[in-house]
Amino acid sequence: MKNLKFTILIITALVLTSCFSDRDDNIISASEINDFIWKGMNVAYLYKDDISDLANDRFSSDEEYANYLNGFDDPELLFESLIYNRETVDRFSWIVDDYLALEQQFQGVTLSNGMEFSLRQVTPNSNDVFGYVRYVLPGTSAESAGLQRGAIFSGINGTSLTVDNFRSLLTPDAYTINLATYDDNGTPERDDDSVTPLTDTVSLTKTPYTENPILINSVLNVNGSNVGYLMYNGFTRTDAFETELKNVFANFKANNVTDLVLDLRYNPGGSVGTATLLGSLITGQFTGEVYSKLIYNSGLQANNTDFNFSNEGGNSLNLDKVYVLATGSSASASELIINSLGEYIDVIHIGTKTVGKSQASVTLYDSPDFSRNDVSLLHTYAMQPLVAISKNKNDGVVPSDGIIPDTEVSESISNLGVLGAINEPLLAEALFQIENTFRSPNSYQNQPEYLVGDSNDFKPLRKEMYIDINFK
């Protein structure tokens, strides 16, 4: 088999469409796209051995194969029929009808109005949903509108948010949020919480935007010791962003940082290479040793890959402990940091349980070898089937239901705090454990997140983990 160069990803979004035509708007038969789908899944799907229709001896003749393909009017229906246990095992494979838009997002370019938010149920098991602003991206519609962290909204274009409608309401490129107030009634219980709509509204418009994953970096002086703080919101692998990351650690090193708080609470994932770089910058004493590895299906075992700590020279901090802030919005490569780095140094996880994603998927194109080269001009479909599972050096995987924190501290709507400030609850807990100062962990009243989604759910490639690899 030829060497195939792919981009490996961990992703959550599922994009479906029943419309397909060529680039000259000429309708093409579903079976032409279906042929690409079946063959790609037959080669690369992680759970191929569990799907009888993907067996190499499934069809006894070309006619039987053609009849099978023609039995699916829509490519998406065929794709879904080949997914292994969609609800419990493979929650992440997906298909797109426009790989051109997909490729833009590999470089961190998405449509954004700048409002990064979380969505929660008002009360446990409630159908009512509200959102709160986590942070605002500079140079965006949200910043121009004056939105700030902690702003509450309960509706879009006058329609109240619910578990059933929030995805459709927040998908358009332009919408108006209906602001609200949140009241916990002075109790830690969620049953008596309420959200009250206001008359105030804010109109927002999405435009192409490249987000710098480094939102905040600072050196905090705590009882005479220098503590590095890095809020890192995406493992976007570009030369510019990786250079900037190295520069942050060079600054930490120059300021004699002795402890590090790595804030991944909103980080949905990204490049395994960048995650390896970050682990190497945090440590430095494990150069060349296995950091993490990817394991493929039974027919692709020759592609099993080890990712080793890199030599970052004077930029590495050589720490033997790191404090990681992670929550229910932390996924894939963020979880890889905890799972893989924890086999070498103490990783203190502060926050809430993470998403639970350790599988990887690959971009498959309709070409002779499924790579981007010589891609078909008849359509722009591409697939992201799961093809591998990520493990640490001792073959441990991220639990499918997420990583449980060492110390649970949830974001309280009534006390979000200022990101990067020493009294912000999650950071304050880390600083307490580092220097036994500020507030005791017992002073926090933790509440279940009841998280139903966040702004990254509306950016198809955000919750991902990817690498470049040559399949053999």
C-alpha positions in Angstrom: 0.0 0.0 0.0 1.3 3.5 -0.8 2.4 5.9 1.9 -0.6 8.1 2.7 -0.1 11.4 4.4 -3.0 12.4 6.6 -4.0 14.8 9.3 -5.1 12.9 12.5 -7.7 14.5 14.6 -9.9 14.1 17.7 -13.2 15.8 17.0 -16.8 15.8 18.3 -18.9 17.6 15.8 -21.2 15.7 13.3 -22.1 17.6 10.1 -24.8 16.1 7.9 -26.2 17.1 4.6 -28.3 15.3 1.9 -27.3 17.6 -1.0 -24.3 16.8 -3.2 -23.3 18.0 -6.6 -20.0 18.6 -8.5 -18.2 21.9 -8.9 -20.1 22.7 -12.0 -23.4 22.0 -10.2 -24.0 18.8 -12.0 -25.7 16.2 -9.9 -23.6 13.0 -9.4 -24.8 9.6 -8.2 -24.6 8.8 -4.5 -22.8 5.6 -5.3 -19.7 7.5 -6.6 -19.3 9.1 -3.2 -20.4 6.0 -1.4 -17.6 4.0 -3.1 -15.1 6.5 -1.5 -16.8 6.2 1.9 -16.8 2.4 2.1 -13.2 2.0 0.8 -11.9 4.7 3.2 -13.6 3.2 6.2 -12.5 -0.3 5.1 -8.8 0.8 5.2 -8.6 3.1 8.2 -11.5 2.8 10.6 -10.4 2.0 14.1 -13.4 -0.3 14.8 -13.3 -2.0 11.4 -13.2 -5.4 12.9 -16.5 -4.7 14.8 -18.4 -3.8 11.6 -19.4 -6.8 9.5 -20.1 -4.6 6.4 -16.4 -3.5 6.5 -14.9 -7.0 6.3 -12.5 -7.5 3.4 -14.6 -10.5 2.2 -18.0 -8.8 2.7 -18.8 -8.8 -1.1 -18.4 -11.8 -3.4 -18.7 -9.8 -6.6 -18.5 -6.3 -8.0 -22.3 -6.5 -8.7 -23.0 -7.3 -5.0 -20.8 -4.4 -4.0 -22.5 -2.0 -6.5 -26.0 -3.0 -5.2 -24.9 -2.4 -1.7 -23.7 1.1 -2.5 -26.8 1.9 -4.4 -28.9 1.0 -1.4 -27.9 4.3 0.2 -29.4 7.4 -1.4 -27.3 9.7 0.8 -23.6 9.4 1.6 -24.3 10.3 5.2 -26.6 7.3 5.6 -23.9 4.9 4.5 -21.3 6.6 6.7 -23.6 6.4 9.7 -24.4 2.7 9.0 -20.6 2.0 9.4 -20.2 3.7 12.8 -19.6 1.4 15.8 -21.9 2.1 18.7 -22.5 5.8 18.0 -23.9 6.6 21.5 -21.3 4.8 23.6 -18.1 4.1 21.7 -17.7 6.2 18.6 -19.2 9.5 19.4 -16.7 11.5 17.3 -16.4 10.2 13.7 -18.1 12.6 11.2 -18.4 13.5 7.5 -18.3 16.9 5.7 -19.4 18.0 2.3 -16.9 20.9 2.1 -13.3 20.0 2.9 -12.2 23.4 1.7 -13.8 25.1 4.7 -12.5 22.3 6.9 -8.9 22.9 5.8 -9.1 26.6 6.8 -9.9 25.6 10.3 -6.7 23.4 10.6 -4.8 26.7 10.8 -7.2 28.0 13.6 -9.3 30.1 11.2 -13.0 29.9 12.2 -16.0 32.1 12.0 -16.3 33.8 15.4 -18.2 36.7 16.9 -15.7 36.7 19.8 -18.1 35.6 22.5 -16.7 32.4 24.1 -19.3 30.9 26.3 -20.6 28.0 28.4 -24.1 26.7 28.4 -25.7 25.3 31.5 -29.1 23.9 32.6 -30.8 26.4 34.9 -31.6 23.6 37.4 -30.8 19.9 37.4 -32.7 18.0 34.7 -34.3 21.3 33.5 -35.0 21.8 29.8 -34.2 25.5 30.3 -30.7 26.6 29.4 -28.7 29.8 29.9 -25.3 30.9 28.8 -22.5 32.9 30.4 -19.6 34.6 28.7 -16.2 33.0 29.6 -14.0 35.5 27.8 -14.1 37.8 24.8 -11.7 37.7 21.9 -10.0 41.0 21.0 -10.9 42.7 17.7 -14.3 41.0 17.4 -18.0 41.9 17.4 -18.3 40.9 21.0 -15.5 43.2 22.1 -17.0 46.1 20.1 -20.4 45.4 21.8 -18.8 45.7 25.2 -19.5 42.1 26.3 -17.5 41.0 29.3 -16.8 37.8 31.3 -19.8 36.9 33.4 -22.5 38.3 31.2 -25.6 36.1 31.3 -27.9 35.4 28.3 -31.1 33.3 28.3 -32.4 33.7 24.7 -31.4 34.3 21.1 -33.5 36.6 18.9 -36.2 36.6 21.5 -36.5 32.8 21.8 -35.6 31.2 25.1 -32.7 28.8 25.1 -33.6 25.1 25.8 -31.8 21.8 25.6 -33.6 21.1 22.4 -33.0 24.4 20.5 -29.7 25.9 21.6 -27.7 24.4 18.7 -29.9 25.8 16.0 -30.2 29.2 17.7 -26.5 29.7 18.1 -25.4 28.4 14.7 -26.2 31.4 12.4 -23.5 33.8 11.5 -25.5 36.7 13.0 -27.8 36.7 16.0 -28.9 38.8 18.9 -28.5 37.6 22.5 -31.1 38.4 25.1 -29.3 39.3 28.4 -30.5 38.0 31.8 -29.6 37.9 35.4 -28.7 34.8 37.5 -29.8 34.2 41.1 -28.5 31.3 43.2 -30.8 32.4 46.1 -27.8 32.4 48.4 -27.6 28.6 48.6 -25.1 26.1 47.1 -28.0 23.9 45.9 -29.0 24.3 42.3 -32.7 23.4 42.7 -33.7 26.9 43.6 -31.6 28.8 41.1 -33.3 31.1 38.6 -32.5 33.1 35.5 -34.5 36.3 34.8 -34.6 37.7 31.3 -33.8 41.4 30.8 -34.9 43.8 28.1 -31.2 44.4 27.1 -29.9 42.8 23.9 -26.6 42.5 22.1 -26.2 41.9 18.4 -23.3 39.8 17.3 -21.8 38.9 13.9 -19.3 36.1 13.1 -16.4 36.8 10.8 -13.2 34.8 9.9 -10.9 34.9 12.9 -7.6 33.3 14.0 -7.5 32.9 17.7 -4.2 33.1 19.5 -4.2 30.1 21.9 -2.2 32.0 24.5 -4.9 34.1 26.2 -2.9 35.0 29.3 0.6 34.5 30.5 2.1 36.1 33.6 4.5 35.6 36.5 2.9 35.8 39.9 5.0 36.5 43.0 3.6 34.4 45.8 5.4 34.6 49.2 8.6 35.5 47.5 8.4 32.7 44.9 7.7 33.2 41.2 4.8 31.2 39.8 4.1 31.0 36.1 0.6 31.2 34.9 -0.4 30.2 31.4 -4.0 30.2 30.1 -3.8 28.1 26.9 -6.9 27.7 24.9 -6.0 25.5 21.9 -3.1 23.4 20.7 -3.0 25.1 17.3 0.1 24.0 15.5 1.5 26.9 13.5 5.2 28.0 13.6 4.1 31.4 14.9 2.1 30.1 17.8 4.7 27.5 18.7 7.4 30.1 18.7 5.3 32.3 20.9 4.8 29.4 23.3 8.5 28.8 23.5 9.0 32.5 24.2 6.5 32.4 27.1 8.6 29.6 28.7 11.8 31.5 28.0 10.3 34.4 30.0 9.3 32.0 32.8 12.8 30.6 32.9 14.3 34.1 32.9 12.1 35.0 35.9 13.2 31.9 37.8 9.7 30.4 37.9 9.6 27.5 40.4 6.0 26.4 39.9 3.6 26.5 37.0 -0.2 26.7 36.8 -1.4 25.5 33.3 -4.9 26.7 32.7 -6.7 24.4 30.2 -10.2 24.8 31.5 -11.5 26.0 28.1 -9.0 24.1 25.9 -10.8 21.6 23.6 -7.6 20.1 22.1 -5.4 20.4 19.1 -2.0 19.2 17.8 -0.3 16.2 19.4 3.0 17.8 18.3 2.2 21.0 20.2 1.1 18.9 23.2 4.4 17.2 23.1 6.2 20.5 22.8 4.3 21.8 25.8 5.2 18.7 27.9 8.8 19.1 26.9 8.8 22.8 27.9 7.3 22.0 31.3 9.9 19.3 32.0 13.2 19.0 30.0 14.6 16.1 31.9 13.0 13.3 29.7 14.3 14.2 26.2 13.9 11.2 23.8 11.6 9.2 26.1 8.1 8.2 25.1 5.5 10.9 25.9 2.4 9.4 24.2 1.6 7.0 21.4 -1.2 6.2 18.9 -2.4 2.7 18.3 -4.3 1.8 15.0 -6.6 -0.9 13.8 -5.4 -4.5 13.3 -4.6 -3.9 9.6 -2.5 -0.8 10.3 -0.3 -1.8 13.2 2.8 -0.8 11.3 1.6 2.8 11.8 1.6 2.7 15.6 3.5 5.8 16.6 5.4 7.0 19.6 5.7 10.7 20.4 8.9 11.5 22.3 9.8 14.4 24.5 11.7 17.0 22.4 14.9 18.9 23.4 13.9 22.5 24.0 17.2 23.5 25.6 17.2 26.5 27.8 13.4 27.1 27.5 12.5 24.0 29.6 11.6 24.5 33.2 12.6 21.0 34.4 9.7 20.8 36.8 8.7 17.7 38.7 5.2 19.0 39.4 2.6 21.0 37.5 -0.9 22.3 38.4 -3.4 21.8 35.6 -6.8 23.6 35.6 -9.2 21.5 33.6 -13.0 21.2 33.4 -15.8 19.7 31.4 -14.7 21.8 28.5 -11.2 20.3 28.5 -10.8 17.6 25.8 -8.4 15.5 23.7 -5.0 17.1 23.7 -5.7 18.8 27.0 -6.5 15.4 28.5 -3.4 14.0 26.8 -1.3 16.4 28.9 -2.7 15.1 32.1 -2.7 11.4 31.0 0.8 11.4 29.4 2.7 13.9 31.6 1.3 12.3 34.7 3.5 9.2 34.1 6.6 11.3 34.6 5.8 14.1 37.0 3.1 15.0 39.5 0.2 16.5 37.7 -2.3 18.1 40.1 -5.6 18.4 38.3 -7.8 21.1 39.8 -11.3 21.8 38.4 -14.0 19.3 37.3 -14.2 16.1 35.3 -13.0 16.4 31.7 -14.7 15.4 28.5 -13.1 11.9 28.0 -11.6 11.6 24.5 -8.7 9.5 23.6 -9.5 8.3 20.0 -8.1 10.0 16.9 -9.6 10.5 13.5 -8.1 11.1 10.1 -9.0 13.3 7.2 -9.8 11.0 4.3 -10.2 12.5 0.8 -11.7 11.0 -2.4 -8.4 10.3 -4.1 -6.5 7.1 -5.2 -4.7 6.9 -1.8 -7.2 9.0 0.3 -4.7 11.8 0.6 -5.2 15.4 -0.5 -3.2 14.7 -3.7 -5.2 14.0 -6.9 -8.4 14.6 -5.1 -11.6 14.1 -7.1 -13.0 17.2 -8.8 -16.6 15.8 -8.7 -17.4 16.7 -5.1 -15.9 18.1 -1.9 -16.8 15.4 0.6 -14.3 14.3 3.2 -14.5 12.0 6.2 -13.1 12.1 9.7 -13.4 8.5 10.9 -11.7 7.4 14.1 -8.5 5.6 13.2 -6.4 5.4 16.4 -6.5 5.6 20.1 -4.1 7.7 22.2 -2.2 6.0 25.2 0.4 7.1 27.6 3.8 5.4 27.9 2.3 2.6 30.1 -0.7 2.1 27.7 -3.1 4.0 29.9 -6.0 5.8 28.2 -8.2 8.7 29.1 -11.4 7.3 30.7 -14.3 7.6 28.3 -16.3 9.5 31.0 -13.5 11.9 31.7 -10.6 12.5 34.1 -11.7 13.1 37.7 -9.9 16.0 39.4 -7.6 15.7 42.4 -9.3 18.8 43.8 -12.8 19.7 42.6 -13.4 23.4 42.1 -16.2 24.4 39.7 -16.8 27.8 38.2 -19.5 29.5 40.2 -21.7 31.9 38.1 -22.0 34.1 41.2 -18.2 34.2 41.6 -16.5 33.7 38.3 -13.6 36.1 39.2 -11.2 37.7 36.8 -9.1 35.3 34.7 -5.5 35.5 35.8 -6.2 37.2 39.0 -4.9 35.6 42.2 -8.3 35.4 43.8 -10.0 33.7 40.8 -11.3 30.5 42.4 -9.5 27.9 40.3 -6.2 29.8 40.2 -6.5 30.6 43.9 -6.9 26.9 44.7 -3.7 26.2 42.8 -1.8 29.0 44.6 -3.1 27.7 47.9 -1.7 24.3 47.2 1.6 25.8 46.0 2.2 28.3 48.9 -0.6 27.6 51.4 -1.8 31.1 51.1 -4.9 33.0 50.1 -8.1 31.0 50.6 -8.5 27.4 51.9 -10.0 25.0 49.4 -12.8 24.4 52.1 -14.0 28.0 51.5 -15.3 27.1 48.0 -18.9 25.9 47.5 -18.7 23.6 44.5 -21.7 23.2 42.3 -22.2 20.6 39.5 -21.6 22.2 36.2 -24.7 20.8 34.4 -22.8 21.8 31.2 -24.8 21.1 28.0 -22.3 22.7 25.6 -20.0 25.6 24.9 -18.8 27.9 22.1 -16.3 25.3 20.8 -19.3 23.0 19.9 -20.0 25.5 17.1 -16.5 25.3 15.6 -16.3 21.8 14.1 -12.6 21.3 14.3 -12.0 22.8 17.8 -12.5 19.6 19.9 -9.7 17.7 18.2 -6.3 16.2 18.5 -4.2 16.0 15.3 -0.9 15.0 13.8 0.7 14.6 10.4 1.6 11.0 9.6 2.6 8.7 6.7 0.3 5.6 6.7 2.1 2.5 5.6 
